[in-house]
Amino acid sequence: MPVHHRRVTSTALAALVAGGLAAAPALAAPLLVTSTADSGAGSLRAALETAAAASEAQTIVVATDSDIMIETTLSYSGAAPLAVIGSGQIISSANNVTIFAVTQGADLTMSNLGLVGPGGFDIENRGDADGPAVKGLFVDVRDDQEGVVFVSLNSVLVSGVAGHGIHISDCTLADDCGGGSGGAGEGSPASIELALVDVVVEDAAYGRFDADGLRVDERGEGDIIFSAVGSVFAGVGADGVELDEGQAGHVIATVTDSVFEDNGGYCDPEMLAAYMPDVDEAEFEEGAVQEDAIPGPITGSPDDGCFEREVDLYDDGSVEAYEFAIDVDDGFDIDEAGPGDLDVTVIDSLMLNNLDEGFDFDEEDGGDIIAVYLGTEAAENTDDGYKMSEEGDGGVYGTAMYSLAMDNGGVGFVFEEEDGGDVEVVVLYTETSGNDDGELGLEVVQDDDGAGIASVMASDIADGIEAEGITLTSQ
């Protein structure tokens, strides 16, 4: 548990913080929270109001001996950097409210605190029934912001909230920004840098469709720079982590010693199966079937947004094929659209039992996917364990070393490029088994004009290799 419940006295903590700040006299003296009340003198709410009125960076030290219960959102409306330091206290609410919000894109450092909602949400007890499904931590980037918005979380717990556990938004459409590559909305020129150490997001985001454990929406020219060390994303309604970079800019992510487990089940397949058409997919000859003769969009379910309906038409307007699916989600999902690379390194991390893909990385337009997996394991995910897909002129450059893909419902490792880019894959000291019903452990595809090469060395791909448009060497 990253939120440590060892208490220290307010006098000792104040002395500790003041002593640390003595070496940096430019910083303001810390604001002490000494009351567990929701408001009033000595409360965290009062400290945030005082900090917001200042023009220089502020530090708030939560020095209470017990936890803090709030009725409404704790908001910081200042633009100067803010640090909030606790010693294991839980900030919670029995109401469906965002626990902590930074409304003007200020840099935020938070440590040794829990942000906990009432919990108990699911598709039949939605948090968005009477308003928005709110969040654990929300940072809203200003439309005119420049430079880098920096968020650092150390030993922070987020749990029991209906919407995103952590949401960093640089998107003019806020919650309507949309997920997936190329999602709608505009954003500032600023980049977003998010650093997590010993962060846990669990039992969260089950109160609305497409609510993630951690969600970053970045539009405009900026990058997403993400790191997670020793962190856990488990029991989340949609993706454990979703990073959406929708225009110009890169996604650079490093994940070490972290766990993504049991995510993606808000759209409960067992419950929603009863609402699916008797025939959920079909193909037809040209001219045989018109669109009004196939099943229409699903209505009347606990959440109709959980259903995907895809219809392909012939040139004459008749139906070529249709397919319905229930929209479950991934462990770690990155979508990068527009000019920019998707560059990810994952080390000593676990991807277990997520309801769609484990690692699901998609890049479109002009940019590469560079993915490195060292000492990772993806096991018992419903679809692919590791999936990297590039559409556009960029290439796919993948390395898997000392890694495992075991018993996933889809392929163990997928590296695919659908347009003119190159594919270069190295698999070393890696093992796959039981994936895709034992049919396919490694799939490497170059589907157009680019060159492709894959080297598999000192590895045991027990469930087979498929190489298309690729020169494969194996030893």
Secondary structure as GFF3:
##gff-version 3
##sequence-region A 1 475
A	DSSP	alpha_helix	10	22	.	.	.	ID=ss1
A	DSSP	beta_strand	31	33	.	.	.	ID=ss2
A	DSSP	alpha_helix	44	52	.	.	.	ID=ss3
A	DSSP	beta_strand	58	62	.	.	.	ID=ss4
A	DSSP	beta_strand	68	69	.	.	.	ID=ss5
A	DSSP	beta_strand	74	76	.	.	.	ID=ss6
A	DSSP	beta_strand	82	92	.	.	.	ID=ss7
A	DSSP	beta_strand	100	102	.	.	.	ID=ss8
A	DSSP	beta_strand	108	116	.	.	.	ID=ss9
A	DSSP	beta_strand	137	140	.	.	.	ID=ss10
A	DSSP	beta_strand	148	159	.	.	.	ID=ss11
A	DSSP	beta_strand	166	170	.	.	.	ID=ss12
A	DSSP	three_ten_helix	174	176	.	.	.	ID=ss13
A	DSSP	beta_strand	191	197	.	.	.	ID=ss14
A	DSSP	beta_strand	200	204	.	.	.	ID=ss15
A	DSSP	beta_strand	214	218	.	.	.	ID=ss16
A	DSSP	beta_strand	224	229	.	.	.	ID=ss17
A	DSSP	beta_strand	232	236	.	.	.	ID=ss18
A	DSSP	beta_strand	241	245	.	.	.	ID=ss19
A	DSSP	beta_strand	251	256	.	.	.	ID=ss20
A	DSSP	beta_strand	259	261	.	.	.	ID=ss21
A	DSSP	alpha_helix	269	272	.	.	.	ID=ss22
A	DSSP	three_ten_helix	273	275	.	.	.	ID=ss23
A	DSSP	beta_strand	281	283	.	.	.	ID=ss24
A	DSSP	three_ten_helix	291	293	.	.	.	ID=ss25
A	DSSP	three_ten_helix	304	306	.	.	.	ID=ss26
A	DSSP	beta_strand	307	313	.	.	.	ID=ss27
A	DSSP	beta_strand	319	326	.	.	.	ID=ss28
A	DSSP	beta_strand	332	337	.	.	.	ID=ss29
A	DSSP	beta_strand	342	347	.	.	.	ID=ss30
A	DSSP	beta_strand	350	352	.	.	.	ID=ss31
A	DSSP	beta_strand	359	364	.	.	.	ID=ss32
A	DSSP	beta_strand	369	374	.	.	.	ID=ss33
A	DSSP	beta_strand	377	379	.	.	.	ID=ss34
A	DSSP	beta_strand	386	391	.	.	.	ID=ss35
A	DSSP	beta_strand	396	401	.	.	.	ID=ss36
A	DSSP	beta_strand	404	406	.	.	.	ID=ss37
A	DSSP	beta_strand	413	417	.	.	.	ID=ss38
A	DSSP	beta_strand	423	428	.	.	.	ID=ss39
A	DSSP	beta_strand	431	433	.	.	.	ID=ss40
A	DSSP	three_ten_helix	435	438	.	.	.	ID=ss41
A	DSSP	beta_strand	442	446	.	.	.	ID=ss42
A	DSSP	beta_strand	452	457	.	.	.	ID=ss43
A	DSSP	beta_strand	460	461	.	.	.	ID=ss44
A	DSSP	beta_strand	465	468	.	.	.	ID=ss45
A	DSSP	beta_strand	471	474	.	.	.	ID=ss46
###
